[in-house]
Amino acid sequence: MGAGESSETIPMSLETVQKRTQWIRDREIADTALRSFLTNHNRNLPNGDIDLEEHVAKVLDEDDFTDFRKQFRFGGKQSLNFFVLTGISDEFDNIPSSVVREFPRAEEVQDQKGEPFFVDSEEFDDRLYVILGRYVSMKTVDPSTGKPQRDLKPDECVAVINKNTDLVHVRTAEVPLARRICRKIASSVGIDYHNEDVFYKPSFDQAFVDEFSDQIEKYVNLNVIVSEGNGRTASSVRYTSKKDETGEYMNLLEDGQVQQELNEEGGEISKGYVKLNDGDFALYLNRPQSKIWFRSYEREGRLNEIEELIDDVLRQSGGYPQQKLQGFENVPE
C-alpha cells in the first residue's frame, strides 16, 4: 500500500481503476461533489496530495460505484426546462423503442449544426433518460477546406421522463431545443403536441411563487417586475441580499423595500436565486421560461428532489389545468 493510500481500497485490477478514473474525469465532477459522495457512503477522504478521482475509483465497491454512476452520469450545473406532456407517463414503457425511430442517428445529421440525434436511453429510479447528442461548430477552422470544424458533443442534452407524472424536463441551456426535443418525444408515442391542452410549459405564476416561497429558506437575490400604471411598460428591479452580523445572507422576502414592492405596489417576482432548507442547496428560478438553473455541481438525487418539488408546488398551487395527469385527476383550475 503506497504512502497515504487508504486502507479501505477495494481489490480490483489496474485496468478497472483506470477505466473508472477516466470515467470520472470525463465528467469533470466537482471536488466538493466527490467528497460529499464519499462522506455519505462512509468512505474516508484522501490524505495529502492523493489524486481525488483515482481515490474514488479505488475505494468504491461495485454496488457503490453503480450508484455513483447513476448520481453523476447526468448531473452537473444543469438547466432544467419543464414541460407538461399529458399522457406521457402512460406511455413510459413504450418510449425507449419509439424514440429510436423518431430521432436520427449521429451519422445522419453530421452536417446539420445543432440537430439532436439519438445516443441511448437508460432507466433507473422510475425515470427514463433519453440521451441525445448533437454536432456543434468548433472555433477552429479546417486548414484543408477552410470550413469550421464540427465536434460531436455526446450527452449534450437529456430528456427526463418520470413514470409517476406527466411533468417532463429537458436538461439543456437552450429553451427552443428543449421544446423541439419534447415535441419529438410526444410524436414518437402518438401524443398530439399541437394541442395546447396536451403539451405546454407549466405556469410559474404568482400562486406558484407563493407556494414555492413557503418551501424555501430564502431568496438571496431576485428580480421584481413592477407595473408603472397608465398602460406603461412594467419595469424590473433587481435586489441583492446583504450579509447579517453572522455572515449569513438575509432573506430578501423579509426586506422592507421588497415587501413594499410585492404587497403595496403589486410587484411580482420574475427571477430569483434561492436557497432551500437544505443548507448549501441553491438554484436559480426563471419564472417566464418555467426553468430552473443550478449554479453548483449537483448529483442526480438533488436534481430529482427539485423535479419532485416543482411537481408538488404545481399541484398545490393549481398550476396544472383540469386535464388528467397521471395519478392526479380533476385538479381545480
N, C-alpha and C positions, 0 to 999 in steps of 0.2 A: 504494500500500500504506500503510495507516494506521500511526500510531505504535505500535510494539510488535507489529504484526501479523506472524505467521510467514511467512517466505519460501516455506514449503512448502505454502501454501494451494492447494487444488485448484480450478481454474477451474470454476465452476458458477453457476447462476442464483441470484438473491436468493431466489426462491420455494423452491428446493431447500434452501438454507441454513436458511430459516425453518421449513420442514417438518421437517427433521432436528432442528433445535434444539428445536422444540416436542415432538417425539417423545421426546427425551432428558429434557426437563424433566417431562413427564407421568409418567415412571417414577421420578422422584426418586432417580436413581442417585447414590450417594455419591461425593464428590470423589476419595477415595482410589482407588475402583474405576476412575474415569475416567482418572486419572493413571497407574494401573498399566497400563491397556489401551494408552494412548499409548506408554508406555515399552516394552512388549512388542512393539509394532508399529513401533518405531524412529521415532516421531514426537516432535518437540520439544514440551516443556511450555510453556504460555503464560507470558509475562512480565508482571510487574506486576499491574495490576487488570483484565486482559483476561478477559472472560466465558468460563469454562471450557467450559460446554456448547456455546456458539457456536463456540469454538475447535475442539472435537472435530468438530462438524458440518462445519467448513471444511477440515480437514486430512486427512480420511479419503477415499480414493478409493472407487469404487463397490464393489469387492470387499471392501475393509476394512470399509466401513460395513455390508455384508451380514453379515459375520462379527460386527460389533459388535451388530447387531440380534439375532442368534442368542444371543450371550452375555448380553444384558441384557433380552431380551423377557420371560423368566420368572424372572430372577434376583432377588436381594434377600436380606432377612433372612427366610429361608424355614424353615418347619417341614416335614419330610419324614416322612409316615406310611407305613410299609412294610406291604405285604400280599403274600401269595402267591396267585396265580390260576393254578392248574395248567392248562396248555394254552393260556394266553392268547397266548404268543409264536407258536404255530402259527396263530393267527387274526389275526396282525398286519395283513395286507393287507386283511382284511375289516372291521376295526374302524371306519375312517373313515365308511363308508356305514352301518354298523349303529347306531352311537351317535346318528346324526342322528335315527333313528326312535325311539330309546329315551328320549332326553331331550326335554322340552318346549322350545318357543321362548319368548323373553322375554315376548311379549305374552300368552302362555297362563298365566303364573304371576305376573303383575304385582301381584295381590292376595294372594299367598302368601309370607309372610315366610320368607326363608332357603331356599326351594326352588331347587335348582340347575337352570339351563337351559343349553341348548347355545349356544355362541358360535361356535366354529370348531375345526378341528383342523389341526395342522401337523406335518410330518415332516421331520426332519433328523438326521444323525449316528446313524442306526439307532434312533431313538427317535420315538415318536408322542406328541404333546402334545395331549390333549383339553382344550380351553379351555372353562371353564364360568363363568357369571356367576350372580348372584342378587340379589334385592331385599332391602335391609335398611332398617329404620326409622331415619330421622334423629332427632335430639334436638329438632328444631324441630316446631312444630305449625302446620298449615294454618289460618290465621285464618278462612277462609270455611267450613270444615267442622268444625274442632275436632279433626280426626284427625291422627295422626302422619304426617309426610311420609315418603315412601319414595324411596330413591335407588338408582339402578342402579349396581352395582359390577362392571364387566366384569373378567374375568380374576381374579375373587376366589379361585378355586381351579383348579388344573391337575393332571390325572392324567397321569403319565408312564409309558409302556409301552415296555419295551426289547425290541427284536427278538430278542435273544440270550438272554433269561432270562425266567422266569415271575415274577420279583420285580418288583412294581409299587409305585410310591409316588405319593401324592397330597399336593400342597403346599397345606396349609391348617392353621390352628391347631386346628381342631375335629376330634377323632377320630371322633365319630359321623357327621359329614358326610362325612369321607373314606371311612368304611366304606360308607355309602349309595351314594356315587359308584362305588366298586368293584363293588358288587353290581349296579348298573345296567349297567355296562360288561360284566360277566360275562353278565348276562341277554341283552344285545344280541347276543351271539355264541353263545348256547345253552349256556353253561357253568353247571353246577348249583352255585350259590353256597351252597345249603343243606347240601351235603356238606362236612363239616369237614376231610376229607382233600384237598379240592379248593381251598377258599377258607379262608384262615386268616391270622392275624397270625404272622409268624415269631417264634420264641422267642429272645429275647436272654437266654439262660440263662447259668449260670456258665461253661460251656465256651465260649460266645460271648465273654464278658467276658475270659476268659483269652487267647483268640486275639486279640481286639481290642486288649488291653493290650500285646501283643507288637508291634503295628504302629503304636503311637502314641509320641509323645515323652514326654508327661507328663500327669498329672491335676493340674489347678490347684485344683479343689475337687471334692468328692464326698460322697455320702450312703452310709453303710454301715448295712445292716439287720442287727441282732444279735438272735439268739433269746435270750429270757430263761429258757428251760427250764421244766420242770414245767408245760407246757401254757399258759404265759403268753404274751400277745401280744408279738411282736417289737417292738423299739424301733429308731428310726432316729437315727443320729448323723451330724452334718454336720461335715466337715473343710474348712478353707480353707488353701491354701498360703501360706507366707511367702516373702519375697524373700531371696535369699542376698546375700553381700557384693558380687556383681557387679550386683545389681539384677534378677536373673532369678528367676522363681518356681520354687520347688523342686518336685520330683516327689513327690506325696503317696504314691505306691506305695513310696517309699523311707523314708517316715516310720515311726519305730519303733512308735508307738501304732497307726497304721493297719495295719501289718504284723501286730501282735498281734491286732487285731480280726479280720483276714481269715484268718490262719493258725492262731491258737490258739483264738479264740472262735467260729469258724465263721461269721464275718460275710460278707455278700455286698454288692457294690456295686450300688446300685439306680439311682443317677443320678450323672452327673459331667460337669464341664466340662473338656474335654480339648484339648490341642494336638497336632497331628500333626507328623511330622518336617519338614514344610514350614513353616518359621518362624511366619508370622502367621496360619496357617490354624487356626481354632479352632471347636469345635462343642460342643453340649450333648447328651449321651446320656441318653435316658429309657428305661430297660430295661422297666418294666412296660407301657408303651404302644408298645414297638417303634418308637420315634420319635427323630428327630434334629432339633435346632433350631440354627440359625446365628445367632450374636449380631451378626455384622457383615454388610455387604452382600457377597454372593458372586455371581460370574458363573456362567454355565451350566456351563462346563468344570469348575469346582470342585465344583459340585453333582453332576455326573456322576461325578467321581472318588470321591466319597463313596458314591454308589449302587454303584459297582463294588467299593469296599472292603467295604461291608456284604454284598454278594453273595458275595464271596470268603471273608469270615470265616464266614458261614453254611455255606458248603460245607466249609471246613476244620474247622469245629467240630461238624459233624454236625447243623446246625440245620435242615436240610431233611429231611422224612420220606422214606421209601423210594419214594414215588410218583415218577413220571418228572418231571424238569424238563428244559427244552429244553437239549440238549447235555450233560446230566449225569445219567445213569441209574444206578440201583442204588446210591444213596447210603446208606452204612451208618447204621443208627439210632444 
